Amino acid sequence: DQQVKQNSPSLSVQEGRISILNCDYTNSMFDYFLWYKKYPAEGPTFLISISSIKDKNEDGRFTVFLNKSAKHLSLHIVPSQPGDSAVYFCAAIVNNNDMRFGAGTRLTVKP
Amino acid sequence: DSGVTQTPKHLITATGQRVTLRCSPRSGDLSVYWYQQSLDQGLQFLIQYYNGEERAKGNILERFSAQQFPDLHSELNLSSLELGDSALYFCASSVDRLEDTQYFGPGTRLTVL
């Protein structure tokens, strides 16, 4: 069952512009959300996370927004850089004992 | 370099066989996690061990089992292998909980023929 969905398999943006990656979830019991970045032939790398009691978390160029009523979170990257080109996974944790991932969105940042 | 090591990098085996994947966590991390990334199922959380004890269980098949040893390294055992078990298997480690920052190893690519 797909409890975490990333409906856009790919996204292409120009260097310097904003990248917005979206993620929807169905399980209202999820209490923690994370974003990971993955380059080919490497393991995922943690980017940023947010607790369900917050609606925004910022870390440098990365900001995650959580809309609990819409069961939606998004990752904003500003400004986008060519090195940001990777596959981005959103993930959700429930009760600190299960974790579900979206299918990933491939971001391409063009110079 | 995440500090998490996994061996072997690649593994090719036949259906019905059994394999063991190995993971060494980052120094100081007590939790080890196993994940499977396959083409049709995406990235899936399998299991977490904390300081030698199983702590959380995800979509792990009964044919799969894991353990964490006193030196904190972990092994994932896959038995009665099927074609559909072909995937990338990642190990990650963190200080304690699932919510903590996890550091992923480079993965083991398993091919079942």
Interface residues (C-beta under 8 A of the other chain):
Chain A: Y32 L34 A41 E42 G43 P44 T45 F46 S49 F89 A91 I93 N96 N97 D98 M99 R100 F101 G102 A103 G104
Chain B: S2 V4 G42 L43 Q44 F45 Q48 R55 A56 K57 G58 F90 A92 R97 L98 E99 T101 Q102 Y103 F104 G105 P106 G107
